[in-house]
Amino acid sequence: MIKFAYFKNDTLFFVLNHPGAKQEFDNNIQSIKSALNFVQPDECMDIVVTDIKAFVTNKPIKKVALFNNLHVEDVYEERASGNIEVNIKDKKLKELVESIQKIIKESHDS
């Protein structure tokens, strides 16, 4: 849930993508601070961290297209035929179900 982190004015900022992540992060911020005092990576030796803060970004996440690599052989033919018995007493609901059934039958026949 951490999108990225950066340093600014001796403060380490974490940018999160969910409010729940921020709440969990805030609960553990003291543990993170103490861990940084004991173990500091070599590439961060010249950086002084006086505070750690987190915030949730309001920038929407770009969704990756899930079906970019969809092949024709991966697509299956619909098996529903619409041949079901409609036993509904409510007139409006029965008409609605029958209209859906009609659409399924028409698409199945084509």
N, CA, C and O atoms as a printed pandas DataFrame, in Angstrom:
     atom_number atom_name residue_name chain_id  residue_number  x_coord  y_coord  z_coord
0              1         N          MET        A               1    0.807   -1.193    0.000
1              2        CA          MET        A               1    0.000    0.000    0.000
2              3         C          MET        A               1    0.855    1.265    0.000
3              4         O          MET        A               1    0.321    2.373   -0.040
4              5         N          ILE        A               2    2.164    1.108    0.044
5              6        CA          ILE        A               2    3.056    2.259   -0.054
6              7         C          ILE        A               2    3.330    2.510   -1.528
7              8         O          ILE        A               2    3.865    1.648   -2.226
8              9         N          LYS        A               3    2.957    3.701   -1.998
9             10        CA          LYS        A               3    3.205    4.037   -3.400
10            11         C          LYS        A               3    4.660    4.425   -3.606
11            12         O          LYS        A               3    5.312    3.932   -4.526
12            13         N          PHE        A               4    5.175    5.311   -2.750
13            14        CA          PHE        A               4    6.577    5.704   -2.801
14            15         C          PHE        A               4    6.907    6.487   -1.548
15            16         O          PHE        A               4    6.018    6.817   -0.763
16            17         N          ALA        A               5    8.180    6.784   -1.357
17            18        CA          ALA        A               5    8.647    7.561   -0.207
18            19         C          ALA        A               5    9.685    8.566   -0.698
19            20         O          ALA        A               5   10.325    8.363   -1.729
20            21         N          TYR        A               6    9.842    9.656    0.061
21            22        CA          TYR        A               6   10.841   10.659   -0.306
22            23         C          TYR        A               6   11.270   11.439    0.931
23            24         O          TYR        A               6   10.583   11.444    1.952
24            25         N          PHE        A               7   12.427   12.101    0.815
25            26        CA          PHE        A               7   12.961   12.953    1.883
26            27         C          PHE        A               7   12.688   14.415    1.543
27            28         O          PHE        A               7   12.789   14.825    0.387
28            29         N          LYS        A               8   12.339   15.201    2.572
29            30        CA          LYS        A               8   12.197   16.645    2.407
30            31         C          LYS        A               8   12.398   17.288    3.773
31            32         O          LYS        A               8   11.704   16.958    4.735
32            33         N          ASN        A               9   13.355   18.209    3.846
33            34        CA          ASN        A               9   13.636   18.929    5.100
34            35         C          ASN        A               9   13.842   17.980    6.280
35            36         O          ASN        A               9   13.239   18.159    7.338
36            37         N          ASP        A              10   14.685   16.984    6.097
37            38        CA          ASP        A              10   15.012   15.992    7.130
38            39         C          ASP        A              10   13.807   15.177    7.600
39            40         O          ASP        A              10   13.829   14.602    8.688
40            41         N          THR        A              11   12.774   15.128    6.793
41            42        CA          THR        A              11   11.591   14.333    7.108
42            43         C          THR        A              11   11.421   13.277    6.027
43            44         O          THR        A              11   11.506   13.572    4.835
44            45         N          LEU        A              12   11.184   12.055    6.453
45            46        CA          LEU        A              12   10.924   10.962    5.525
46            47         C          LEU        A              12    9.419   10.844    5.358
47            48         O          LEU        A              12    8.702   10.550    6.314
48            49         N          PHE        A              13    8.944   11.075    4.144
49            50        CA          PHE        A              13    7.515   11.012    3.838
50            51         C          PHE        A              13    7.204    9.704    3.121
51            52         O          PHE        A              13    7.924    9.291    2.213
52            53         N          PHE        A              14    6.124    9.063    3.542
53            54        CA          PHE        A              14    5.605    7.883    2.859
54            55         C          PHE        A              14    4.273    8.261    2.248
55            56         O          PHE        A              14    3.403    8.808    2.927
56            57         N          VAL        A              15    4.112    7.971    0.972
57            58        CA          VAL        A              15    2.857    8.244    0.271
58            59         C          VAL        A              15    2.123    6.920    0.146
59            60         O          VAL        A              15    2.622    5.970   -0.457
60            61         N          LEU        A              16    0.931    6.874    0.724
61            62        CA          LEU        A              16    0.145    5.646    0.777
62            63         C          LEU        A              16   -1.064    5.763   -0.144
63            64         O          LEU        A              16   -1.456    6.865   -0.525
64            65         N          ASN        A              17   -1.647    4.632   -0.497
65            66        CA          ASN        A              17   -2.772    4.665   -1.427
66            67         C          ASN        A              17   -4.113    4.315   -0.785
67            68         O          ASN        A              17   -5.110    4.138   -1.485
68            69         N          HIS        A              18   -4.140    4.213    0.548
69            70        CA          HIS        A              18   -5.405    3.855    1.199
70            71         C          HIS        A              18   -5.420    4.414    2.622
71            72         O          HIS        A              18   -4.410    4.342    3.322
72            73         N          PRO        A              19   -6.552    4.970    3.056
73            74        CA          PRO        A              19   -6.633    5.515    4.419
74            75         C          PRO        A              19   -6.375    4.465    5.505
75            76         O          PRO        A              19   -5.838    4.785    6.565
76            77         N          GLY        A              20   -6.757    3.225    5.240
77            78        CA          GLY        A              20   -6.500    2.166    6.211
78            79         C          GLY        A              20   -5.009    1.914    6.373
79            80         O          GLY        A              20   -4.536    1.601    7.466
80            81         N          ALA        A              21   -4.275    2.054    5.276
81            82        CA          ALA        A              21   -2.821    1.888    5.333
82            83         C          ALA        A              21   -2.196    2.991    6.181
83            84         O          ALA        A              21   -1.251    2.743    6.929
84            85         N          LYS        A              22   -2.719    4.200    6.064
85            86        CA          LYS        A              22   -2.188    5.318    6.855
86            87         C          LYS        A              22   -2.435    5.080    8.341
87            88         O          LYS        A              22   -1.561    5.328    9.172
88            89         N          GLN        A              23   -3.605    4.610    8.660
89            90        CA          GLN        A              23   -3.925    4.337   10.063
90            91         C          GLN        A              23   -2.975    3.266   10.620
91            92         O          GLN        A              23   -2.456    3.411   11.727
92            93         N          GLU        A              24   -2.755    2.215    9.865
93            94        CA          GLU        A              24   -1.837    1.160   10.292
94            95         C          GLU        A              24   -0.412    1.699   10.385
95            96         O          GLU        A              24    0.324    1.364   11.312
96            97         N          PHE        A              25   -0.029    2.532    9.425
97            98        CA          PHE        A              25    1.301    3.134    9.423
98            99         C          PHE        A              25    1.482    4.009   10.659
99           100         O          PHE        A              25    2.517    3.939   11.323
100          101         N          ASP        A              26    0.483    4.833   10.971
101          102        CA          ASP        A              26    0.562    5.708   12.145
102          103         C          ASP        A              26    0.696    4.903   13.437
103          104         O          ASP        A              26    1.366    5.335   14.375
104          105         N          ASN        A              27    0.057    3.730   13.483
105          106        CA          ASN        A              27    0.166    2.872   14.670
106          107         C          ASN        A              27    1.575    2.309   14.843
107          108         O          ASN        A              27    1.984    1.996   15.960
108          109         N          ASN        A              28    2.316    2.180   13.745
109          110        CA          ASN        A              28    3.643    1.554   13.791
110          111         C          ASN        A              28    4.773    2.542   13.556
111          112         O          ASN        A              28    5.916    2.118   13.391
112          113         N          ILE        A              29    4.504    3.824   13.535
113          114        CA          ILE        A              29    5.526    4.812   13.184
114          115         C          ILE        A              29    6.672    4.825   14.198
115          116         O          ILE        A              29    7.822    5.034   13.810
116          117         N          GLN        A              30    6.394    4.609   15.472
117          118        CA          GLN        A              30    7.453    4.597   16.483
118          119         C          GLN        A              30    8.392    3.409   16.266
119          120         O          GLN        A              30    9.601    3.526   16.461
120          121         N          SER        A              31    7.840    2.285   15.870
121          122        CA          SER        A              31    8.673    1.110   15.580
122          123         C          SER        A              31    9.583    1.371   14.386
123          124         O          SER        A              31   10.735    0.936   14.375
124          125         N          ILE        A              32    9.078    2.069   13.396
125          126        CA          ILE        A              32    9.885    2.392   12.214
126          127         C          ILE        A              32   11.019    3.337   12.597
127          128         O          ILE        A              32   12.155    3.171   12.154
128          129         N          LYS        A              33   10.700    4.321   13.418
129          130        CA          LYS        A              33   11.736    5.272   13.853
130          131         C          LYS        A              33   12.845    4.560   14.619
131          132         O          LYS        A              33   14.024    4.814   14.372
132          133         N          SER        A              34   12.488    3.683   15.534
133          134        CA          SER        A              34   13.510    2.994   16.327
134          135         C          SER        A              34   14.309    2.032   15.455
135          136         O          SER        A              34   15.507    1.858   15.679
136          137         N          ALA        A              35   13.677    1.405   14.468
137          138        CA          ALA        A              35   14.405    0.503   13.568
138          139         C          ALA        A              35   15.423    1.280   12.745
139          140         O          ALA        A              35   16.519    0.779   12.494
140          141         N          LEU        A              36   15.083    2.490   12.323
141          142        CA          LEU        A              36   16.024    3.311   11.553
142          143         C          LEU        A              36   17.218    3.746   12.396
143          144         O          LEU        A              36   18.298    3.971   11.851
144          145         N          ASN        A              37   17.050    3.869   13.713
145          146        CA          ASN        A              37   18.170    4.222   14.581
146          147         C          ASN        A              37   19.168    3.070   14.718
147          148         O          ASN        A              37   20.366    3.302   14.881
148          149         N          PHE        A              38   18.676    1.827   14.652
149          150        CA          PHE        A              38   19.552    0.673   14.816
150          151         C          PHE        A              38   20.193    0.235   13.506
151          152         O          PHE        A              38   21.378   -0.097   13.469
152          153         N          VAL        A              39   19.415    0.235   12.442
153          154        CA          VAL        A              39   19.913   -0.239   11.153
154          155         C          VAL        A              39   19.688    0.854   10.119
155          156         O          VAL        A              39   18.551    1.193    9.793
156          157         N          GLN        A              40   20.769    1.392    9.614
157          158        CA          GLN        A              40   20.658    2.423    8.599
158          159         C          GLN        A              40   21.443    1.969    7.373
159          160         O          GLN        A              40   22.633    1.674    7.491
160          161         N          PRO        A              41   20.820    1.907    6.210
161          162        CA          PRO        A              41   21.528    1.466    5.000
162          163         C          PRO        A              41   22.712    2.383    4.696
163          164         O          PRO        A              41   22.678    3.576    4.999
164          165         N          ASP        A              42   23.753    1.817    4.096
165          166        CA          ASP        A              42   24.964    2.580    3.775
166          167         C          ASP        A              42   24.669    3.799    2.913
167          168         O          ASP        A              42   25.274    4.855    3.100
168          169         N          GLU        A              43   23.741    3.659    1.970
169          170        CA          GLU        A              43   23.447    4.779    1.078
170          171         C          GLU        A              43   22.687    5.910    1.770
171          172         O          GLU        A              43   22.496    6.977    1.187
172          173         N          CYS        A              44   22.252    5.681    3.013
173          174        CA          CYS        A              44   21.512    6.710    3.760
174          175         C          CYS        A              44   22.317    7.276    4.922
175          176         O          CYS        A              44   21.758    7.995    5.751
176          177         N          MET        A              45   23.586    6.983    5.010
177          178        CA          MET        A              45   24.402    7.433    6.142
178          179         C          MET        A              45   24.479    8.954    6.257
179          180         O          MET        A              45   24.550    9.483    7.366
180          181         N          ASP        A              46   24.466    9.667    5.123
181          182        CA          ASP        A              46   24.586   11.124    5.163
182          183         C          ASP        A              46   23.238   11.823    5.312
183          184         O          ASP        A              46   23.186   13.052    5.344
184          185         N          ILE        A              47   22.158   11.071    5.401
185          186        CA          ILE        A              47   20.816   11.652    5.525
186          187         C          ILE        A              47   20.378   11.579    6.986
187          188         O          ILE        A              47   20.441   10.520    7.610
188          189         N          VAL        A              48   19.940   12.704    7.516
189          190        CA          VAL        A              48   19.441   12.762    8.885
190          191         C          VAL        A              48   17.919   12.770    8.835
191          192         O          VAL        A              48   17.314   13.644    8.215
192          193         N          VAL        A              49   17.313   11.801    9.486
193          194        CA          VAL        A              49   15.854   11.716    9.531
194          195         C          VAL        A              49   15.404   12.183   10.907
195          196         O          VAL        A              49   15.635   11.500   11.905
196          197         N          THR        A              50   14.761   13.345   10.962
197          198        CA          THR        A              50   14.270   13.856   12.241
198          199         C          THR        A              50   12.818   13.486   12.497
199          200         O          THR        A              50   12.365   13.444   13.641
200          201         N          ASP        A              51   12.096   13.217   11.416
201          202        CA          ASP        A              51   10.682   12.879   11.581
202          203         C          ASP        A              51   10.242   11.979   10.429
203          204         O          ASP        A              51   10.846   11.983    9.357
204          205         N          ILE        A              52    9.199   11.222   10.665
205          206        CA          ILE        A              52    8.601   10.371    9.637
206          207         C          ILE        A              52    7.120   10.700    9.589
207          208         O          ILE        A              52    6.444   10.717   10.617
208          209         N          LYS        A              53    6.625   10.958    8.397
209          210        CA          LYS        A              53    5.208   11.274    8.209
210          211         C          LYS        A              53    4.659   10.470    7.046
211          212         O          LYS        A              53    5.403   10.009    6.180
212          213         N          ALA        A              54    3.362   10.314    7.043
213          214        CA          ALA        A              54    2.691    9.592    5.954
214          215         C          ALA        A              54    1.422   10.326    5.581
215          216         O          ALA        A              54    0.792   10.977    6.414
216          217         N          PHE        A              55    1.058   10.212    4.319
217          218        CA          PHE        A              55   -0.215   10.767    3.876
218          219         C          PHE        A              55   -0.754    9.920    2.736
219          220         O          PHE        A              55   -0.022    9.187    2.070
220          221         N          VAL        A              56   -2.056   10.046    2.538
221          222        CA          VAL        A              56   -2.731    9.299    1.476
222          223         C          VAL        A              56   -2.831   10.214    0.268
223          224         O          VAL        A              56   -3.281   11.355    0.378
224          225         N          THR        A              57   -2.415    9.715   -0.872
225          226        CA          THR        A              57   -2.483   10.508   -2.089
226          227         C          THR        A              57   -3.919   10.556   -2.604
227          228         O          THR        A              57   -4.679    9.598   -2.456
228          229         N          ASN        A              58   -4.274   11.674   -3.203
229          230        CA          ASN        A              58   -5.611   11.789   -3.789
230          231         C          ASN        A              58   -5.555   11.572   -5.294
231          232         O          ASN        A              58   -6.571   11.694   -5.979
232          233         N          LYS        A              59   -4.379   11.253   -5.810
233          234        CA          LYS        A              59   -4.222   10.995   -7.233
234          235         C          LYS        A              59   -4.699    9.579   -7.513
235          236         O          LYS        A              59   -4.226    8.638   -6.875
236          237         N          PRO        A              60   -5.619    9.405   -8.447
237          238        CA          PRO        A              60   -6.137    8.059   -8.715
238          239         C          PRO        A              60   -5.065    7.152   -9.296
239          240         O          PRO        A              60   -4.157    7.592  -10.001
240          241         N          ILE        A              61   -5.201    5.889   -8.982
241          242        CA          ILE        A              61   -4.273    4.880   -9.480
242          243         C          ILE        A              61   -4.694    4.500  -10.892
243          244         O          ILE        A              61   -5.872    4.242  -11.143
244          245         N          LYS        A              62   -3.745    4.464  -11.806
245          246        CA          LYS        A              62   -4.051    4.038  -13.167
246          247         C          LYS        A              62   -4.207    2.520  -13.161
247          248         O          LYS        A              62   -3.318    1.788  -12.726
248          249         N          LYS        A              63   -5.333    2.078  -13.644
249          250        CA          LYS        A              63   -5.599    0.650  -13.695
250          251         C          LYS        A              63   -4.946    0.061  -14.936
251          252         O          LYS        A              63   -5.024    0.636  -16.022
252          253         N          VAL        A              64   -4.317   -1.062  -14.771
253          254        CA          VAL        A              64   -3.684   -1.759  -15.882
254          255         C          VAL        A              64   -4.758   -2.578  -16.587
255          256         O          VAL        A              64   -5.556   -3.260  -15.944
256          257         N          ALA        A              65   -4.769   -2.505  -17.881
257          258        CA          ALA        A              65   -5.749   -3.286  -18.646
258          259         C          ALA        A              65   -5.479   -4.771  -18.412
259          260         O          ALA        A              65   -4.375   -5.260  -18.652
260          261         N          LEU        A              66   -6.500   -5.472  -17.943
261          262        CA          LEU        A              66   -6.330   -6.872  -17.592
262          263         C          LEU        A              66   -6.328   -7.793  -18.803
263          264         O          LEU        A              66   -5.767   -8.887  -18.754
264          265         N          PHE        A              67   -6.950   -7.356  -19.883
265          266        CA          PHE        A              67   -7.140   -8.240  -21.019
266          267         C          PHE        A              67   -6.322   -7.820  -22.236
267          268         O          PHE        A              67   -6.737   -8.065  -23.369
268          269         N          ASN        A              68   -5.175   -7.196  -22.023
269          270        CA          ASN        A              68   -4.337   -6.787  -23.149
270          271         C          ASN        A              68   -3.834   -7.980  -23.941
271          272         O          ASN        A              68   -3.743   -7.916  -25.167
272          273         N          ASN        A              69   -3.513   -9.052  -23.267
273          274        CA          ASN        A              69   -2.934  -10.220  -23.928
274          275         C          ASN        A              69   -3.955  -11.326  -24.138
275          276         O          ASN        A              69   -3.603  -12.505  -24.161
276          277         N          LEU        A              70   -5.206  -10.952  -24.289
277          278        CA          LEU        A              70   -6.269  -11.926  -24.456
278          279         C          LEU        A              70   -6.221  -12.491  -25.874
279          280         O          LEU        A              70   -6.248  -11.737  -26.846
280          281         N          HIS        A              71   -6.152  -13.791  -25.987
281          282        CA          HIS        A              71   -6.112  -14.454  -27.286
282          283         C          HIS        A              71   -7.500  -14.973  -27.623
283          284         O          HIS        A              71   -8.313  -15.221  -26.732
284          285         N          VAL        A              72   -7.763  -15.133  -28.891
285          286        CA          VAL        A              72   -9.074  -15.609  -29.337
286          287         C          VAL        A              72   -9.382  -16.974  -28.748
287          288         O          VAL        A              72  -10.528  -17.251  -28.395
288          289         N          GLU        A              73   -8.370  -17.833  -28.637
289          290        CA          GLU        A              73   -8.618  -19.174  -28.110
290          291         C          GLU        A              73   -8.920  -19.160  -26.612
291          292         O          GLU        A              73   -9.392  -20.159  -26.069
292          293         N          ASP        A              74   -8.648  -18.019  -25.930
293          294        CA          ASP        A              74   -8.946  -17.908  -24.505
294          295         C          ASP        A              74  -10.411  -17.553  -24.246
295          296         O          ASP        A              74  -10.882  -17.658  -23.113
296          297         N          VAL        A              75  -11.121  -17.140  -25.272
297          298        CA          VAL        A              75  -12.519  -16.728  -25.127
298          299         C          VAL        A              75  -13.403  -17.956  -25.337
299          300         O          VAL        A              75  -13.218  -18.704  -26.297
300          301         N          TYR        A              76  -14.348  -18.154  -24.449
301          302        CA          TYR        A              76  -15.237  -19.298  -24.585
302          303         C          TYR        A              76  -16.617  -18.846  -25.046
303          304         O          TYR        A              76  -17.007  -17.695  -24.854
304          305         N          GLU        A              77  -17.328  -19.751  -25.644
305          306        CA          GLU        A              77  -18.665  -19.459  -26.134
306          307         C          GLU        A              77  -19.650  -19.562  -24.973
307          308         O          GLU        A              77  -19.565  -20.480  -24.156
308          309         N          GLU        A              78  -20.580  -18.621  -24.906
309          310        CA          GLU        A              78  -21.578  -18.605  -23.840
310          311         C          GLU        A              78  -22.444  -19.851  -23.935
311          312         O          GLU        A              78  -22.900  -20.216  -25.019
312          313         N          ARG        A              79  -22.670  -20.505  -22.798
313          314        CA          ARG        A              79  -23.450  -21.739  -22.788
314          315         C          ARG        A              79  -24.899  -21.521  -22.370
315          316         O          ARG        A              79  -25.724  -22.419  -22.540
316          317         N          ALA        A              80  -25.229  -20.348  -21.824
317          318        CA          ALA        A              80  -26.603  -20.105  -21.379
318          319         C          ALA        A              80  -27.528  -20.032  -22.587
319          320         O          ALA        A              80  -27.212  -19.391  -23.589
320          321         N          SER        A              81  -28.662  -20.690  -22.477
321          322        CA          SER        A              81  -29.607  -20.694  -23.593
322          323         C          SER        A              81  -30.896  -19.954  -23.253
323          324         O          SER        A              81  -31.663  -19.610  -24.152
324          325         N          GLY        A              82  -31.141  -19.708  -21.993
325          326        CA          GLY        A              82  -32.365  -19.013  -21.595
326          327         C          GLY        A              82  -33.555  -19.940  -21.456
327          328         O          GLY        A              82  -34.673  -19.479  -21.226
328          329         N          ASN        A              83  -33.340  -21.217  -21.588
329          330        CA          ASN        A              83  -34.426  -22.194  -21.478
330          331         C          ASN        A              83  -34.632  -22.568  -20.017
331          332         O          ASN        A              83  -34.208  -23.632  -19.567
332          333         N          ILE        A              84  -35.281  -21.689  -19.298
333          334        CA          ILE        A              84  -35.599  -21.950  -17.894
334          335         C          ILE        A              84  -37.070  -21.641  -17.668
335          336         O          ILE        A              84  -37.674  -20.849  -18.391
336          337         N          GLU        A              85  -37.625  -22.269  -16.669
337          338        CA          GLU        A              85  -39.022  -22.039  -16.324
338          339         C          GLU        A              85  -39.091  -20.897  -15.313
339          340         O          GLU        A              85  -38.391  -20.916  -14.300
340          341         N          VAL        A              86  -39.930  -19.911  -15.588
341          342        CA          VAL        A              86  -40.059  -18.748  -14.709
342          343         C          VAL        A              86  -41.319  -18.934  -13.855
343          344         O          VAL        A              86  -42.437  -18.814  -14.356
344          345         N          ASN        A              87  -41.133  -19.223  -12.579
345          346        CA          ASN        A              87  -42.238  -19.424  -11.630
346          347         C          ASN        A              87  -42.251  -18.294  -10.611
347          348         O          ASN        A              87  -41.955  -18.506   -9.435
348          349         N          ILE        A              88  -42.591  -17.108  -11.058
349          350        CA          ILE        A              88  -42.618  -15.954  -10.169
350          351         C          ILE        A              88  -44.033  -15.404  -10.133
351          352         O          ILE        A              88  -44.653  -15.185  -11.175
352          353         N          LYS        A              89  -44.540  -15.183   -8.923
353          354        CA          LYS        A              89  -45.913  -14.714   -8.770
354          355         C          LYS        A              89  -46.040  -13.207   -8.982
355          356         O          LYS        A              89  -47.045  -12.747   -9.525
356          357         N          ASP        A              90  -45.037  -12.429   -8.563
357          358        CA          ASP        A              90  -45.056  -10.972   -8.738
358          359         C          ASP        A              90  -44.999  -10.645  -10.232
359          360         O          ASP        A              90  -44.057  -11.021  -10.930
360          361         N          LYS        A              91  -46.042   -9.927  -10.712
361          362        CA          LYS        A              91  -46.179   -9.671  -12.145
362          363         C          LYS        A              91  -45.008   -8.854  -12.707
363          364         O          LYS        A              91  -44.462   -9.211  -13.751
364          365         N          LYS        A              92  -44.615   -7.769  -12.035
365          366        CA          LYS        A              92  -43.533   -6.916  -12.537
366          367         C          LYS        A              92  -42.206   -7.668  -12.576
367          368         O          LYS        A              92  -41.455   -7.571  -13.547
368          369         N          LEU        A              93  -41.929   -8.409  -11.522
369          370        CA          LEU        A              93  -40.683   -9.164  -11.457
370          371         C          LEU        A              93  -40.666  -10.264  -12.519
371          372         O          LEU        A              93  -39.634  -10.520  -13.138
372          373         N          LYS        A              94  -41.812  -10.912  -12.725
373          374        CA          LYS        A              94  -41.896  -11.968  -13.735
374          375         C          LYS        A              94  -41.646  -11.397  -15.128
375          376         O          LYS        A              94  -40.946  -12.009  -15.936
376          377         N          GLU        A              95  -42.227  -10.203  -15.416
377          378        CA          GLU        A              95  -42.011   -9.568  -16.721
378          379         C          GLU        A              95  -40.544   -9.210  -16.915
379          380         O          GLU        A              95  -40.003   -9.355  -18.012
380          381         N          LEU        A              96  -39.904   -8.744  -15.853
381          382        CA          LEU        A              96  -38.491   -8.392  -15.934
382          383         C          LEU        A              96  -37.639   -9.622  -16.240
383          384         O          LEU        A              96  -36.772   -9.580  -17.112
384          385         N          VAL        A              97  -37.888  -10.715  -15.519
385          386        CA          VAL        A              97  -37.125  -11.943  -15.729
386          387         C          VAL        A              97  -37.374  -12.486  -17.137
387          388         O          VAL        A              97  -36.448  -12.967  -17.790
388          389         N          GLU        A              98  -38.606  -12.410  -17.598
389          390        CA          GLU        A              98  -38.917  -12.899  -18.953
390          391         C          GLU        A              98  -38.255  -12.038  -20.023
391          392         O          GLU        A              98  -37.855  -12.555  -21.066
392          393         N          SER        A              99  -38.133  -10.722  -19.779
393          394        CA          SER        A              99  -37.443   -9.867  -20.755
394          395         C          SER        A              99  -35.951  -10.212  -20.809
395          396         O          SER        A              99  -35.347  -10.207  -21.882
396          397         N          ILE        A             100  -35.363  -10.511  -19.650
397          398        CA          ILE        A             100  -33.961  -10.941  -19.622
398          399         C          ILE        A             100  -33.822  -12.288  -20.321
399          400         O          ILE        A             100  -32.871  -12.511  -21.070
400          401         N          GLN        A             101  -34.761  -13.172  -20.075
401          402        CA          GLN        A             101  -34.752  -14.488  -20.709
402          403         C          GLN        A             101  -34.832  -14.352  -22.231
403          404         O          GLN        A             101  -34.158  -15.083  -22.956
404          405         N          LYS        A             102  -35.647  -13.426  -22.710
405          406        CA          LYS        A             102  -35.787  -13.186  -24.145
406          407         C          LYS        A             102  -34.462  -12.709  -24.746
407          408         O          LYS        A             102  -34.074  -13.153  -25.827
408          409         N          ILE        A             103  -33.770  -11.806  -24.046
409          410        CA          ILE        A             103  -32.475  -11.303  -24.517
410          411         C          ILE        A             103  -31.467  -12.445  -24.600
411          412         O          ILE        A             103  -30.713  -12.536  -25.569
412          413         N          ILE        A             104  -31.451  -13.310  -23.597
413          414        CA          ILE        A             104  -30.526  -14.444  -23.598
414          415         C          ILE        A             104  -30.821  -15.383  -24.753
415          416         O          ILE        A             104  -29.901  -15.846  -25.428
416          417         N          LYS        A             105  -32.099  -15.670  -24.987
417          418        CA          LYS        A             105  -32.466  -16.557  -26.081
418          419         C          LYS        A             105  -32.093  -15.971  -27.430
419          420         O          LYS        A             105  -31.619  -16.692  -28.309
420          421         N          GLU        A             106  -32.303  -14.648  -27.609
421          422        CA          GLU        A             106  -31.964  -14.011  -28.885
422          423         C          GLU        A             106  -30.454  -14.030  -29.125
423          424         O          GLU        A             106  -30.006  -14.265  -30.247
424          425         N          SER        A             107  -29.687  -13.789  -28.093
425          426        CA          SER        A             107  -28.227  -13.794  -28.268
426          427         C          SER        A             107  -27.706  -15.216  -28.440
427          428         O          SER        A             107  -26.676  -15.420  -29.083
428          429         N          HIS        A             108  -28.403  -16.205  -27.874
429          430        CA          HIS        A             108  -27.978  -17.588  -28.011
430          431         C          HIS        A             108  -28.245  -18.109  -29.429
431          432         O          HIS        A             108  -27.472  -18.903  -29.965
432          433         N          ASP        A             109  -29.342  -17.653  -30.021
433          434        CA          ASP        A             109  -29.705  -18.101  -31.354
434          435         C          ASP        A             109  -28.822  -17.476  -32.443
435          436         O          ASP        A             109  -28.691  -18.038  -33.530
436          437         N          SER        A             110  -28.227  -16.337  -32.159
437          438        CA          SER        A             110  -27.430  -15.664  -33.194
438          439         C          SER        A             110  -26.019  -16.158  -33.255
439          440         O          SER        A             110  -25.234  -15.684  -34.076
